[in-house]
């Protein structure tokens, strides 16, 4: 909004010229989201404690210490992330940009689904929320709409192709099937972040790291000069997504302030589903879906651990892991929660560096 208003002001004002730069507005979006989080955080947490009473229901089949240490902690803290991201993005982004609106659509619709899921869990006082099949159906519907939207915005033959890191000339053309692929990316990213969100601070820091990487990717592919230099597929207009990703970084840092061990609030499905879907949508828009699998490798590993556990248990009646997702396996092995969280953060940073390296290695 500020950018669009600035277009009505003469260019000879220095501040107005600064607003023309995506990098400047990205920094402002990050700081704005961080400030909104700090200001609204205590208010939101007090309100959640008041309306939820006993806090988030804790799984009885989970690690035993959770029943003692995490009981009474409110959930739905993802509301704070959504408020900060949406407010900051709308303030600093170019409101005429379709890519931003498509990504915001995914963020809000997945967040609404997560809100409903969390609401049912809290009011029913159990860990079962929205019916699993309905949840997947709703995610698929919203994801498909967003994928078709993003494909239409690209208006380029490469807009319906999967590009691969390292191999600059390799692309798999999916044609009319690309929206289905994009939908699966968004659904997969959303549910992967949801599965990872099981310990204090575990999901939000890898999300911040992924958002940082994709803020850079969006800026590069949205700039024809940098895209050509790095031999990336240019996506005109996608640079504005750097502002959105920066807002997500600021909102994530602000939420981490309250989610750091011992957490004052949990993210809940409203947070994990929305930010995961947002990352998936940005990856589809920037044509870096495979890179998301690398940078978000921790999310992928957590998801695979659940798939392997369920598959193997149904076939043999035995478990591969002591408990899934993967972070619970290490809890069962006796690792302290901060040890698991910090080591997983380190792994995320390493994977981010690997993902960034693919931008240069061609």
MIPA-508202 format. One record per residue (C-alpha): x, y, z; residue in one letter. Coordinates in Angstrom, 1 decimal, m for minus. Layout:
<panus>
<panu <X,Y,Z>,A>
...
</panus>
This chain:
<panus>
<panu <0.0,0.0,0.0>,X>
<panu <2.8,2.4,0.9>,X>
<panu <4.5,1.6,m2.4>,X>
<panu <1.3,2.3,m4.4>,X>
<panu <0.7,5.6,m2.6>,X>
<panu <4.3,6.6,m3.2>,X>
<panu <3.7,6.4,m7.0>,X>
<panu <1.6,9.5,m6.7>,X>
<panu <4.5,11.5,m5.2>,X>
<panu <7.1,13.2,m7.4>,X>
<panu <10.3,11.1,m7.9>,X>
<panu <12.7,13.8,m6.6>,X>
<panu <12.0,12.9,m3.0>,X>
<panu <14.7,10.6,m1.7>,X>
<panu <12.4,8.5,0.4>,X>
<panu <10.1,7.9,m2.5>,X>
<panu <13.0,6.7,m4.6>,X>
<panu <13.9,4.2,m1.8>,X>
<panu <10.4,2.7,m2.0>,X>
<panu <11.1,1.8,m5.6>,X>
<panu <13.6,m0.8,m4.4>,X>
<panu <12.4,m4.3,m3.5>,X>
<panu <15.3,m4.7,m1.1>,X>
<panu <14.4,m1.6,0.9>,X>
<panu <10.7,m2.6,1.1>,X>
<panu <11.7,m6.2,2.0>,X>
<panu <13.8,m4.9,5.0>,X>
<panu <10.9,m2.7,6.0>,X>
<panu <8.4,m5.6,5.8>,X>
<panu <10.6,m7.8,8.0>,X>
<panu <11.0,m5.1,10.6>,X>
<panu <7.2,m4.2,10.5>,X>
<panu <6.2,m7.9,11.0>,X>
<panu <8.7,m8.2,13.9>,X>
<panu <7.3,m5.1,15.5>,X>
<panu <3.7,m6.2,15.0>,X>
<panu <4.6,m9.6,16.6>,X>
<panu <6.2,m7.9,19.6>,X>
<panu <3.2,m5.6,20.1>,X>
<panu <0.4,m8.1,19.6>,X>
<panu <2.2,m11.1,21.1>,X>
<panu <1.3,m10.5,24.8>,X>
<panu <m2.2,m9.5,23.9>,X>
<panu <m2.9,m12.5,21.7>,X>
<panu <m1.3,m14.9,24.3>,X>
<panu <m3.4,m13.5,27.1>,X>
<panu <m6.6,m13.8,25.0>,X>
<panu <m5.7,m17.4,24.0>,X>
<panu <m5.1,m18.4,27.7>,X>
<panu <m8.4,m16.8,28.7>,X>
<panu <m10.6,m18.5,26.0>,X>
<panu <m8.8,m21.9,26.0>,X>
<panu <m8.5,m22.5,29.7>,X>
<panu <m6.6,m25.8,29.8>,X>
<panu <m4.6,m25.0,26.6>,X>
<panu <m3.8,m27.4,23.9>,X>
<panu <m4.8,m31.0,24.3>,X>
<panu <m1.7,m33.2,24.7>,X>
<panu <m1.4,m36.6,23.0>,X>
<panu <m1.5,m39.4,25.6>,X>
<panu <0.5,m41.7,23.4>,X>
<panu <3.3,m39.1,23.0>,X>
<panu <6.4,m38.7,25.1>,X>
<panu <5.5,m38.9,28.8>,X>
<panu <7.1,m35.6,29.8>,X>
<panu <4.8,m33.6,27.4>,X>
<panu <1.9,m34.4,29.7>,X>
<panu <3.7,m32.6,32.5>,X>
<panu <5.8,m29.9,30.9>,X>
<panu <3.4,m28.7,28.1>,X>
<panu <0.1,m29.1,29.8>,X>
<panu <m1.9,m25.8,29.9>,X>
<panu <0.1,m24.1,27.2>,X>
<panu <m2.3,m22.3,24.8>,X>
<panu <m2.2,m23.1,21.1>,X>
<panu <m3.3,m21.2,17.9>,X>
<panu <m0.3,m18.9,18.3>,X>
<panu <m0.1,m19.0,14.5>,X>
<panu <m2.7,m16.2,14.6>,X>
<panu <0.2,m13.9,15.6>,X>
<panu <2.2,m15.0,12.6>,X>
<panu <m0.7,m14.5,10.2>,X>
<panu <m1.6,m11.1,11.5>,X>
<panu <2.1,m9.9,11.3>,X>
<panu <2.6,m11.4,7.8>,X>
<panu <m0.6,m10.0,6.3>,X>
<panu <m0.3,m6.5,7.8>,X>
<panu <3.3,m6.2,6.9>,X>
<panu <2.9,m7.6,3.3>,X>
<panu <m0.1,m5.3,2.5>,X>
<panu <1.8,m2.3,3.8>,X>
<panu <5.0,m2.8,1.8>,X>
<panu <4.2,m4.9,m1.3>,X>
<panu <3.0,m3.6,m4.7>,X>
<panu <m0.7,m4.4,m4.4>,X>
<panu <m1.0,m4.7,m8.2>,X>
<panu <1.2,m7.9,m8.2>,X>
<panu <m0.8,m11.1,m8.8>,X>
<panu <1.9,m13.4,m7.4>,X>
<panu <1.6,m11.9,m4.0>,X>
<panu <m2.2,m12.2,m4.0>,X>
<panu <m2.0,m15.8,m5.1>,X>
<panu <0.4,m16.6,m2.2>,X>
<panu <m1.7,m14.7,0.3>,X>
<panu <m4.7,m16.7,m0.9>,X>
<panu <m3.0,m19.9,0.0>,X>
<panu <m1.7,m18.5,3.3>,X>
<panu <m5.1,m17.3,4.4>,X>
<panu <m7.2,m20.3,3.2>,X>
<panu <m4.8,m22.9,4.8>,X>
<panu <m4.7,m20.7,7.9>,X>
<panu <m8.5,m20.7,8.1>,X>
<panu <m8.5,m24.5,7.8>,X>
<panu <m5.9,m24.7,10.5>,X>
<panu <m7.9,m22.4,12.7>,X>
<panu <m11.0,m24.6,12.4>,X>
<panu <m8.9,m27.7,13.2>,X>
<panu <m7.4,m26.1,16.3>,X>
<panu <m10.8,m24.8,17.4>,X>
<panu <m12.3,m28.2,17.3>,X>
<panu <m9.4,m29.7,19.2>,X>
<panu <m9.6,m27.1,22.0>,X>
<panu <m13.4,m27.2,22.3>,X>
<panu <m13.7,m31.0,22.2>,X>
<panu <m10.6,m31.4,24.5>,X>
<panu <m9.0,m34.1,22.3>,X>
<panu <m6.3,m34.2,19.6>,X>
<panu <m8.7,m35.0,16.8>,X>
<panu <m9.8,m31.9,14.9>,X>
<panu <m11.1,m31.7,11.3>,X>
<panu <m11.7,m35.0,9.5>,X>
<panu <m8.5,m36.0,7.8>,X>
<panu <m10.1,m36.6,4.4>,X>
<panu <m11.9,m33.3,4.5>,X>
<panu <m8.7,m31.5,5.4>,X>
<panu <m6.9,m33.0,2.5>,X>
<panu <m9.8,m32.2,0.2>,X>
<panu <m9.9,m28.5,1.3>,X>
<panu <m6.1,m28.2,0.9>,X>
<panu <m6.3,m29.7,m2.5>,X>
<panu <m9.1,m27.4,m3.6>,X>
<panu <m7.3,m24.2,m2.4>,X>
<panu <m3.9,m25.4,m3.7>,X>
<panu <m5.3,m26.2,m7.2>,X>
<panu <m6.9,m22.8,m7.5>,X>
<panu <m3.7,m21.1,m6.5>,X>
<panu <m1.6,m23.3,m8.9>,X>
<panu <m3.9,m22.5,m11.8>,X>
<panu <m3.7,m18.8,m10.8>,X>
<panu <0.1,m18.9,m10.7>,X>
<panu <0.3,m20.7,m14.0>,X>
<panu <m2.0,m18.1,m15.6>,X>
<panu <0.2,m15.3,m14.3>,X>
<panu <3.3,m16.8,m15.8>,X>
<panu <2.0,m16.8,m19.3>,X>
<panu <5.1,m18.6,m20.5>,X>
<panu <5.7,m22.1,m21.8>,X>
<panu <8.1,m22.6,m18.9>,X>
<panu <5.3,m21.7,m16.5>,X>
<panu <4.0,m25.3,m16.9>,X>
<panu <7.4,m27.0,m16.6>,X>
<panu <9.4,m28.4,m13.7>,X>
<panu <12.9,m27.0,m13.6>,X>
<panu <15.8,m28.7,m12.0>,X>
<panu <18.7,m27.3,m10.0>,X>
<panu <22.2,m27.6,m11.4>,X>
<panu <21.0,m28.8,m14.8>,X>
<panu <20.2,m25.4,m16.5>,X>
<panu <18.7,m26.9,m19.7>,X>
<panu <16.7,m29.7,m18.0>,X>
<panu <13.0,m29.1,m17.7>,X>
<panu <10.1,m31.5,m17.5>,X>
<panu <7.0,m30.1,m19.4>,X>
<panu <3.8,m31.0,m17.6>,X>
<panu <1.4,m28.8,m19.6>,X>
<panu <m2.1,m29.0,m18.2>,X>
<panu <m1.0,m31.3,m15.4>,X>
<panu <1.3,m28.7,m13.9>,X>
<panu <m1.4,m27.2,m11.6>,X>
<panu <m1.9,m30.6,m10.1>,X>
<panu <1.8,m30.8,m9.4>,X>
<panu <1.8,m27.3,m7.9>,X>
<panu <m1.2,m28.3,m5.7>,X>
<panu <0.8,m31.3,m4.4>,X>
<panu <3.8,m29.1,m3.6>,X>
<panu <1.6,m26.8,m1.5>,X>
<panu <m0.2,m29.6,0.2>,X>
<panu <3.1,m31.5,0.9>,X>
<panu <4.9,m28.4,2.3>,X>
<panu <1.9,m27.5,4.5>,X>
<panu <1.5,m30.9,6.0>,X>
<panu <5.3,m31.4,6.3>,X>
<panu <5.6,m28.2,8.5>,X>
<panu <2.6,m29.4,10.4>,X>
<panu <4.3,m32.7,11.2>,X>
<panu <7.5,m30.9,12.2>,X>
<panu <5.8,m28.7,14.7>,X>
<panu <6.1,m30.8,17.8>,X>
<panu <8.7,m29.2,20.0>,X>
<panu <9.2,m25.6,21.2>,X>
<panu <10.8,m23.6,18.3>,X>
<panu <11.4,m26.7,16.1>,X>
<panu <9.3,m25.7,13.1>,X>
<panu <9.6,m21.9,13.1>,X>
<panu <13.3,m21.5,12.7>,X>
<panu <13.6,m23.9,9.7>,X>
<panu <10.6,m21.9,8.3>,X>
<panu <12.6,m18.6,8.8>,X>
<panu <15.6,m20.2,7.1>,X>
<panu <13.5,m21.4,4.1>,X>
<panu <11.8,m18.0,3.9>,X>
<panu <15.2,m16.3,3.8>,X>
<panu <16.4,m18.5,1.0>,X>
<panu <13.3,m18.0,m1.1>,X>
<panu <13.3,m14.2,m0.5>,X>
<panu <16.7,m14.3,m2.3>,X>
<panu <15.4,m16.6,m5.0>,X>
<panu <12.3,m14.5,m5.6>,X>
<panu <14.4,m11.4,m5.9>,X>
<panu <16.8,m13.1,m8.4>,X>
<panu <14.3,m14.7,m10.7>,X>
<panu <12.2,m11.5,m10.7>,X>
<panu <15.2,m9.5,m12.0>,X>
<panu <16.0,m10.3,m15.6>,X>
<panu <19.7,m9.2,m15.3>,X>
<panu <20.4,m11.5,m12.3>,X>
<panu <18.3,m14.4,m13.7>,X>
<panu <20.3,m14.3,m17.0>,X>
<panu <23.6,m14.0,m15.2>,X>
<panu <22.9,m17.0,m13.0>,X>
<panu <21.1,m18.9,m15.8>,X>
<panu <17.9,m19.1,m13.9>,X>
<panu <14.4,m19.2,m15.4>,X>
<panu <13.2,m15.6,m15.1>,X>
<panu <9.8,m14.9,m13.7>,X>
<panu <8.9,m11.3,m14.2>,X>
<panu <7.0,m9.9,m11.2>,X>
<panu <8.0,m12.6,m8.8>,X>
<panu <10.5,m10.2,m7.2>,X>
<panu <7.6,m8.8,m5.0>,X>
<panu <7.5,m12.2,m3.3>,X>
<panu <10.8,m11.2,m1.6>,X>
<panu <8.7,m8.7,0.4>,X>
<panu <6.3,m11.4,1.4>,X>
<panu <9.1,m13.8,2.4>,X>
<panu <10.8,m11.0,4.4>,X>
<panu <7.5,m10.4,6.2>,X>
<panu <7.4,m14.1,7.1>,X>
<panu <10.9,m13.9,8.4>,X>
<panu <10.0,m11.0,10.7>,X>
<panu <6.8,m12.7,11.8>,X>
<panu <8.7,m15.9,12.5>,X>
<panu <11.3,m14.1,14.6>,X>
<panu <8.6,m12.4,16.6>,X>
<panu <6.8,m15.6,17.2>,X>
<panu <10.0,m17.4,18.2>,X>
<panu <10.4,m14.8,21.0>,X>
<panu <7.3,m16.3,22.6>,X>
<panu <7.7,m19.9,21.3>,X>
<panu <11.3,m20.3,22.6>,X>
<panu <11.6,m23.0,25.3>,X>
<panu <9.7,m23.1,27.5>,X>
<panu <7.0,m22.0,25.0>,X>
<panu <4.4,m19.5,26.2>,X>
<panu <2.3,m20.4,23.2>,X>
<panu <2.2,m23.2,20.5>,X>
<panu <1.9,m22.5,16.8>,X>
<panu <m1.0,m24.8,16.2>,X>
<panu <m2.3,m25.9,12.8>,X>
<panu <m3.3,m22.4,12.0>,X>
<panu <0.4,m21.5,11.9>,X>
<panu <2.0,m24.6,10.5>,X>
<panu <m0.5,m25.2,7.7>,X>
<panu <m0.5,m21.6,6.6>,X>
<panu <3.3,m21.0,6.5>,X>
<panu <3.9,m24.4,5.0>,X>
<panu <1.4,m23.7,2.2>,X>
<panu <2.9,m20.2,1.7>,X>
<panu <6.4,m21.7,1.2>,X>
<panu <5.0,m24.2,m1.2>,X>
<panu <3.2,m21.5,m3.2>,X>
<panu <6.3,m19.3,m3.3>,X>
<panu <8.4,m22.3,m4.6>,X>
<panu <5.8,m22.9,m7.4>,X>
<panu <5.7,m19.2,m8.3>,X>
<panu <9.5,m19.0,m8.6>,X>
<panu <9.9,m22.3,m10.4>,X>
<panu <12.1,m23.7,m7.6>,X>
<panu <10.0,m26.6,m6.3>,X>
<panu <12.9,m29.0,m6.2>,X>
<panu <15.0,m26.5,m4.3>,X>
<panu <12.3,m26.3,m1.7>,X>
<panu <12.7,m30.1,m1.1>,X>
<panu <16.4,m29.4,m0.5>,X>
<panu <16.2,m26.3,1.7>,X>
<panu <13.2,m27.7,3.5>,X>
<panu <14.9,m31.2,3.8>,X>
<panu <14.2,m31.3,7.5>,X>
<panu <10.4,m31.1,6.8>,X>
<panu <10.8,m33.8,4.2>,X>
<panu <12.7,m36.1,6.6>,X>
<panu <10.0,m35.6,9.3>,X>
<panu <7.3,m36.5,6.7>,X>
<panu <9.2,m39.5,5.4>,X>
<panu <9.6,m40.8,8.9>,X>
<panu <5.9,m40.9,9.4>,X>
<panu <5.2,m42.5,6.1>,X>
<panu <7.8,m45.2,6.7>,X>
<panu <6.6,m45.8,10.2>,X>
<panu <2.9,m46.3,9.2>,X>
<panu <3.8,m48.4,6.1>,X>
<panu <6.1,m50.7,8.0>,X>
<panu <3.9,m51.1,11.0>,X>
<panu <0.9,m52.0,8.9>,X>
<panu <3.0,m54.7,7.0>,X>
<panu <5.0,m56.2,9.9>,X>
<panu <3.5,m55.0,13.2>,X>
<panu <6.9,m53.6,14.2>,X>
<panu <8.2,m50.0,14.2>,X>
<panu <11.2,m48.6,12.4>,X>
<panu <11.4,m45.6,14.8>,X>
<panu <10.6,m45.5,18.5>,X>
<panu <8.0,m42.9,17.6>,X>
<panu <7.2,m40.8,14.6>,X>
<panu <7.7,m38.0,13.5>,X>
<panu <11.5,m38.2,13.7>,X>
<panu <11.9,m35.7,16.5>,X>
<panu <9.9,m37.9,18.9>,X>
<panu <12.2,m40.8,18.1>,X>
<panu <15.1,m38.9,19.5>,X>
<panu <13.0,m37.8,22.5>,X>
<panu <12.4,m41.5,23.2>,X>
<panu <16.1,m42.1,22.9>,X>
<panu <16.7,m39.7,25.8>,X>
<panu <17.8,m36.6,24.0>,X>
<panu <16.9,m33.4,25.7>,X>
<panu <14.4,m31.2,23.9>,X>
<panu <16.9,m28.2,23.4>,X>
<panu <19.5,m30.6,22.0>,X>
<panu <17.0,m32.0,19.4>,X>
<panu <15.8,m28.5,18.4>,X>
<panu <19.2,m26.9,18.1>,X>
<panu <20.7,m29.8,16.1>,X>
<panu <17.7,m29.8,13.8>,X>
<panu <18.2,m26.0,13.3>,X>
<panu <21.8,m26.7,12.4>,X>
<panu <20.7,m29.3,9.8>,X>
<panu <18.3,m26.8,8.3>,X>
<panu <21.1,m24.2,8.0>,X>
<panu <23.3,m26.7,6.2>,X>
<panu <20.5,m27.7,3.8>,X>
<panu <19.9,m24.0,3.1>,X>
<panu <23.5,m23.6,2.1>,X>
<panu <23.2,m26.6,m0.2>,X>
<panu <20.1,m25.1,m1.7>,X>
<panu <21.7,m21.7,m2.3>,X>
<panu <24.7,m23.4,m3.9>,X>
<panu <22.4,m24.8,m6.6>,X>
<panu <21.8,m21.2,m7.8>,X>
<panu <25.4,m20.9,m8.9>,X>
<panu <26.3,m24.4,m9.9>,X>
<panu <25.0,m24.8,m13.4>,X>
</panus>
